[in-house]
């Protein structure tokens, strides 16, 4: 086959593939999600805020699966910039919110109003900034939304309000989309993330927020007596993003080893 025909064939194949947009694709769990979606045949656009090197590594891993990868830097708290980024996408078949700020572990009595408001803005508002402008393209593709939240929404863990409160709002945004956009073919679900040995958990351990005793206590609270992996979360996200979950919407599936039982 002449090279011109091969190039045209590759272009046709690319244009017919589904496109996933992953906010937070440079993080530990976000990177695994990008790879899992690539394994499902999605072209992937991933966002990062500051870690360009990790974003580039993730994009390379996606391309090794034989699909396209694009990287875009955006601050999800900048609503106008996020809208511009979303509207610039040719198509959206799935939008994944896998982002979120670092989480100070504090008891309620030790949280000041400014910190609480900041966490809401950097997580709940960021998710809304992404998902609301994506709706027109998702309606066209009859696409999907998947948001990472926390399993603490189902079983409380001390000092975790600054994670649970924003993620509770993220879950409600997803439920609203599921309820209001289902008639247009759009589905929205969440994944309740337990203790995963990647990303924020690693940062908390490294910072000393969790000492050895606290880590052991966290493990004992899990029915399976082990922590999860980013790949285990990513597999569920890929399921919810694709057609195998075609009659699932408005749900939060816990990937937590049984912590929330």
C-alpha positions in Angstrom: 0.0 0.0 0.0 1.4 3.4 -0.9 2.4 5.7 2.0 -0.3 8.2 1.1 -3.0 5.5 1.4 -1.5 4.3 4.7 -1.5 7.8 6.1 -5.1 8.3 5.1 -6.1 5.0 6.7 -4.4 6.0 9.9 -6.2 9.3 9.9 -9.6 7.7 9.2 -9.0 5.2 12.1 -8.0 8.1 14.4 -11.1 10.2 13.5 -13.4 7.3 14.3 -11.9 6.5 17.7 -13.5 7.7 20.9 -11.9 10.6 22.7 -11.4 10.7 26.5 -10.5 13.9 28.3 -8.8 13.2 31.7 -8.4 16.1 34.1 -5.5 15.3 36.4 -3.9 12.8 34.1 -0.4 13.5 35.3 -1.1 12.1 38.8 -0.5 8.6 39.9 -4.1 7.4 39.6 -4.8 9.8 36.7 -1.9 8.3 34.7 -3.2 4.8 35.3 -6.6 5.9 34.1 -5.2 7.3 30.9 -3.4 4.0 30.1 -6.5 2.0 30.9 -8.6 4.2 28.6 -6.0 3.8 25.9 -6.2 0.0 26.3 -9.9 0.4 25.7 -9.2 2.2 22.4 -9.7 5.8 23.5 -7.6 8.6 22.2 -6.7 10.6 25.3 -6.2 14.3 26.2 -4.8 14.7 29.7 -4.4 17.9 31.7 -1.8 18.9 34.2 -1.4 22.0 36.3 2.4 22.0 37.2 4.0 18.6 36.5 4.8 18.7 32.9 7.3 15.8 33.1 4.8 13.4 34.6 2.2 14.5 31.9 4.7 13.7 29.2 5.5 10.3 30.6 1.8 9.5 30.7 1.3 10.6 27.1 4.2 8.4 26.0 2.6 5.4 27.8 -0.7 6.1 26.1 0.9 6.3 22.6 2.6 3.0 23.2 -0.9 1.5 23.1 -1.3 2.7 19.5 -3.7 5.6 20.1 -3.2 9.4 20.2 -2.3 11.4 23.3 -2.4 15.1 23.8 -1.4 17.2 26.8 -2.8 20.5 27.9 -1.8 22.6 30.9 -4.7 24.2 32.6 -5.6 25.4 36.1 -9.1 23.9 36.8 -10.0 26.7 39.2 -9.8 29.1 36.2 -13.3 28.6 34.8 -12.7 30.7 31.6 -9.5 28.8 30.8 -11.2 25.4 31.4 -14.1 26.3 29.2 -11.8 27.4 26.4 -9.9 24.1 26.7 -13.0 22.0 26.7 -14.6 23.8 23.8 -11.4 23.4 21.8 -11.8 19.6 21.7 -13.1 18.2 18.5 -15.2 15.6 20.3 -15.7 14.3 23.8 -16.8 10.7 24.4 -15.8 10.6 28.0 -14.7 13.2 30.6 -12.9 12.0 33.7 -12.3 14.2 36.7 -9.3 12.6 38.4 -7.9 15.8 39.8 -7.9 17.4 43.2 -5.6 19.4 45.6 -3.4 18.0 48.4 -5.5 17.3 51.5 -4.5 18.7 54.9 -5.5 16.2 57.5 -7.3 18.2 60.2 -10.0 17.8 62.8 -13.0 19.9 62.2 -12.2 22.1 65.2 -8.8 22.9 63.7 -10.0 24.0 60.3 -10.2 27.7 59.6 -12.8 29.0 57.2 -10.3 30.1 54.6 -8.8 26.6 54.3 -12.3 25.1 54.0 -13.3 27.5 51.3 -10.0 27.0 49.4 -10.5 23.2 49.4 -14.0 23.5 48.0 -12.9 25.9 45.3 -9.9 23.8 44.2 -11.9 20.6 44.1 -15.7 20.9 43.9 -15.7 24.1 41.9 -12.9 22.7 39.7 -15.0 19.7 38.8 -18.0 21.9 37.9 -15.7 24.1 35.8 -14.8 21.1 33.8 -18.1 19.2 33.5 -20.6 21.9 32.8 -19.0 23.2 29.6 -18.4 19.6 28.4 -22.2 18.8 28.3 -22.9 20.0 24.8 -20.2 17.7 23.3 -21.2 14.9 25.5 -24.8 15.2 24.4 -23.6 14.9 20.8 -21.6 11.8 21.5 -24.0 10.4 24.1 -20.9 10.2 26.2 -19.9 9.6 29.8 -18.7 11.4 32.9 -16.6 9.6 35.6 -15.5 11.4 38.7 -13.1 10.2 41.4 -14.5 10.8 44.9 -13.7 9.2 48.3 -15.0 6.2 50.0 -15.1 8.3 53.2 -18.5 9.5 51.8 -19.8 6.1 53.0 -17.7 5.4 56.1 -16.2 8.3 58.1 -12.5 8.6 58.7 -11.2 11.1 61.3 -9.5 14.3 60.0 -10.8 13.8 56.5 -13.4 16.6 56.2 -11.3 18.5 53.7 -11.5 15.6 51.4 -15.0 14.4 52.1 -16.8 17.8 51.9 -15.5 18.7 48.4 -15.8 15.2 47.1 -19.4 15.1 48.4 -20.1 18.1 46.2 -18.4 16.5 43.2 -20.6 13.4 43.7 -23.7 15.6 43.7 -22.6 17.3 40.4 -22.2 13.9 38.8 -25.6 12.8 40.1 -27.2 16.0 38.8 -25.8 15.3 35.4 -27.0 11.7 35.5 -30.5 12.8 36.4 -30.8 15.7 34.1 -28.8 14.5 31.0 -29.8 10.9 30.9 -32.6 11.6 28.5 -29.9 12.9 26.1 -27.9 9.8 26.4 -25.3 11.2 28.8 -24.2 9.0 31.7 -22.4 10.1 34.9 -20.9 8.0 37.6 -18.3 8.2 40.4 -15.6 5.9 41.7 -15.2 6.0 45.5 -11.5 5.7 46.0 -10.2 4.0 49.1 -6.6 3.9 50.3 -4.5 3.6 47.1 -0.8 3.4 47.1 -0.3 6.2 44.7 -0.8 10.0 44.6 -2.2 11.7 47.6 -1.8 8.7 49.9 1.9 8.5 49.2 2.2 12.3 49.8 0.4 11.9 53.2 2.7 9.1 54.3 5.8 10.9 53.1 4.8 14.1 54.9 4.3 12.3 58.2 0.5 12.9 58.3 0.3 9.1 58.7 2.9 7.4 60.9 3.5 3.6 60.9 0.9 3.1 63.6 -1.7 5.0 61.6 -0.8 3.2 58.4 -1.3 -0.2 60.2 -4.6 1.0 61.6 -5.8 2.0 58.1 -4.9 -1.4 56.7 -6.8 -3.2 59.5 -9.9 -1.1 58.8 -10.0 -2.6 55.3 -11.8 -6.0 54.8 -9.1 -7.2 52.4 -6.3 -6.1 54.7 -4.4 -4.4 51.9 -4.2 -1.1 50.1 -5.2 -0.8 46.5 -3.4 0.1 43.4 -3.9 2.8 40.8 -4.5 0.2 38.2 -7.4 -1.3 40.2 -9.1 2.2 40.3 -8.3 2.7 36.6 -10.0 -0.5 35.5 -13.3 0.6 37.1 -13.0 4.0 35.6 -12.5 2.5 32.1 -15.5 0.3 32.7 -17.7 3.2 33.6 -16.4 5.3 30.7 -17.1 2.8 28.0 -20.1 0.9 26.6 -19.9 -2.1 28.9 -21.6 0.0 31.6 -24.3 1.3 29.2 -27.1 1.0 31.8 -25.2 2.3 34.7 -25.7 6.0 35.7 -25.8 8.1 38.9 -23.9 5.5 40.8 -20.8 5.6 43.0 -18.8 2.3 42.8 -16.4 1.9 45.7 -12.9 0.7 45.0 -11.8 0.4 48.6 -11.1 -3.2 49.5 -14.2 -3.3 51.6 -13.4 -0.3 53.8 -17.0 1.0 53.4 -18.7 -2.2 54.4 
